[in-house]
Amino acid sequence: MSLCEEIVITRNLTIGYSDKQGGLKVMSSVNVSACRGELVALIGRNGAGKSTLLRTIVSLQYPLAGEIYFKNRHLHDISKGELTRNVSFTSTEPIDIHNIRVREAVALGRYPYTTWLGTFSAEDRQKTDEAIELTGLTRLKDRKIDSLSDGERQRVLIARSLAQDTELLVMDEPTAFLDLPSRYSIVSLLRKLAHEKNKCIIFSTHDLDTALNEADKIWLMKADKLCQGAPEDLVINRSLSEAFEDPFLSFSTTTGTFSLKRNLVGTVSLEGSGQLRRWTERALLRIGFKIDPSSKYIVLAGQTDDNALWHLRIPENEDMTFSTLYELVNYLATLKPCEL
């Protein structure tokens, strides 16, 4: 039983492409839901079918089988006109609009509400202005789209969807090709809009860290099925590690992050506390050292005044002191496995 108002529900959905030869099935038995006021991240490997699922949900392509419900109404019972006033979709395709200003691009979201002459009402102008303000584009509203950065253009697309004033916003890779600060800025904005404006927002992404940190729910496309849950649920039940299982990768259920598997070089004991210890441990693991309290080789991470210092104790040798982790790990990397 759901504790929230479900905006989207799929039941035994099969997605893919149909043709005269029978078509291509991408995934079957898709049973997921998304609620009002919820930010949902769709993740999975390349080619898993993320775009296909999103396009099917917004009725841009037909399902091969199964049912999709929008606010408890079958998608087939909703006319195209009504659907555009309730559902917006943003694809990964770049904005191919020239010689148009930001405000004009955002106003395109109001066309489902205009007259056949394309006349804008006072409400249309108000919704456009609100969308521009909510997405932080006020100072850019008179700029031409061509002059914007990739991150700013993504905000324009989100603003256009907001101006459309739909209850469901579906976005395919809205953070693609953006740098790290821009990715977090966009997803933070989506989370704010979902929570403060009570929208249901579904977006696909390859950025696992952002999805795990910001999404209320994850739709995870695995090789043969789609599962859903809170990010923490999918870490605990190992669905995430199974979905991205790879001979070269390991997944930490402690930190919820992936890292490359390392060949074991040796073991060291680590003494220290707080942030300094955590980053020292990370550096040692990165170069292939396992932390073992019983090891005779000891790294002491400590602080003197405002400076961090690392002491290395090696049996039958004098202690060595390093002022940076870079110096410490480079020295350890020169030691032969048999010396450790």
Secondary structure as the mmCIF struct_conf table of DSSP 4:
data_model
#
loop_
_struct_conf.conf_type_id
_struct_conf.id
_struct_conf.beg_label_comp_id
_struct_conf.beg_label_asym_id
_struct_conf.beg_label_seq_id
_struct_conf.end_label_comp_id
_struct_conf.end_label_asym_id
_struct_conf.end_label_seq_id
BEND BEND1 LEU A 3 CYS A 4
STRN STRN1 GLU A 6 TYR A 17
TURN_TY1_P TURN_TY1_P1 LYS A 20 GLN A 21
STRN STRN2 LEU A 24 VAL A 30
STRN STRN3 SER A 33 CYS A 35
TURN_TY1_P TURN_TY1_P2 ARG A 36 GLY A 37
STRN STRN4 LEU A 39 GLY A 44
TURN_TY1_P TURN_TY1_P3 ASN A 46 GLY A 47
BEND BEND2 ALA A 48 GLY A 49
HELX_RH_AL_P HELX_RH_AL_P1 LYS A 50 ILE A 57
TURN_TY1_P TURN_TY1_P4 VAL A 58 SER A 59
BEND BEND3 LEU A 60 GLN A 61
BEND BEND4 LEU A 64 LEU A 64
STRN STRN5 ALA A 65 PHE A 70
TURN_TY1_P TURN_TY1_P5 LYS A 71 ASN A 72
STRN STRN6 ARG A 73 HIS A 74
HELX_RH_3T_P HELX_RH_3T_P1 LEU A 75 ASP A 77
BEND BEND5 ILE A 78 ILE A 78
HELX_RH_AL_P HELX_RH_AL_P2 LYS A 80 THR A 84
TURN_TY1_P TURN_TY1_P6 ARG A 85 ASN A 86
STRN STRN7 VAL A 87 THR A 90
BEND BEND6 THR A 92 GLU A 93
HELX_LH_PP_P HELX_LH_PP_P1 PRO A 94 ILE A 95
BEND BEND7 ASN A 99 ASN A 99
STRN STRN8 ARG A 101 ARG A 101
HELX_RH_AL_P HELX_RH_AL_P3 VAL A 102 ALA A 107
HELX_RH_3T_P HELX_RH_3T_P2 LEU A 108 TYR A 113
BEND BEND8 THR A 114 THR A 114
TURN_TY1_P TURN_TY1_P7 TRP A 116 LEU A 117
HELX_RH_AL_P HELX_RH_AL_P4 ALA A 122 LEU A 134
TURN_TY1_P TURN_TY1_P8 THR A 135 GLY A 136
HELX_RH_3T_P HELX_RH_3T_P3 THR A 138 LEU A 140
TURN_TY1_P TURN_TY1_P9 LYS A 141 ASP A 142
BEND BEND9 ARG A 143 ARG A 143
STRN STRN9 LYS A 144 LYS A 144
HELX_RH_3T_P HELX_RH_3T_P4 ILE A 145 SER A 147
BEND BEND10 LEU A 148 LEU A 148
HELX_RH_AL_P HELX_RH_AL_P5 ASP A 150 ALA A 163
TURN_TY1_P TURN_TY1_P10 GLN A 164 ASP A 165
BEND BEND11 GLU A 167 GLU A 167
STRN STRN10 LEU A 168 ASP A 172
BEND BEND12 GLU A 173 GLU A 173
TURN_TY1_P TURN_TY1_P11 PRO A 174 PHE A 177
HELX_RH_AL_P HELX_RH_AL_P6 LEU A 180 GLU A 196
BEND BEND13 LYS A 197 LYS A 197
STRN STRN11 CYS A 200 SER A 204
BEND BEND14 HIS A 206 HIS A 206
HELX_RH_AL_P HELX_RH_AL_P7 LEU A 208 GLU A 214
BEND BEND15 ASP A 216 ASP A 216
STRN STRN12 LYS A 217 MET A 221
BEND BEND16 ALA A 223 ASP A 224
STRN STRN13 LEU A 226 GLY A 229
HELX_RH_AL_P HELX_RH_AL_P8 PRO A 231 ILE A 236
TURN_TY1_P TURN_TY1_P12 ASN A 237 ARG A 238
HELX_RH_AL_P HELX_RH_AL_P9 SER A 239 ALA A 243
TURN_TY1_P TURN_TY1_P13 PHE A 244 PHE A 244
TURN_TY1_P TURN_TY1_P14 PRO A 247 PHE A 248
STRN STRN14 LEU A 249 SER A 252
TURN_TY1_P TURN_TY1_P15 THR A 253 GLY A 256
STRN STRN15 THR A 257 LEU A 260
STRN STRN16 GLY A 266 GLU A 271
HELX_RH_AL_P HELX_RH_AL_P10 GLY A 274 ARG A 286
TURN_TY1_P TURN_TY1_P16 ILE A 287 GLY A 288
STRN STRN17 PHE A 289 ILE A 291
TURN_TY1_P TURN_TY1_P17 PRO A 293 SER A 294
BEND BEND17 LYS A 296 LYS A 296
STRN STRN18 ILE A 298 THR A 304
TURN_TY1_P TURN_TY1_P18 ASP A 305 ASP A 306
STRN STRN19 ASN A 307 ARG A 313
TURN_TY1_P TURN_TY1_P19 PRO A 315 GLU A 316
BEND BEND18 ASN A 317 ASN A 317
STRN STRN20 MET A 320 PHE A 322
BEND BEND19 SER A 323 THR A 324
HELX_RH_AL_P HELX_RH_AL_P11 LEU A 325 THR A 334
BEND BEND20 LEU A 335 LEU A 335
HELX_RH_3T_P HELX_RH_3T_P5 PRO A 337 GLU A 339
#
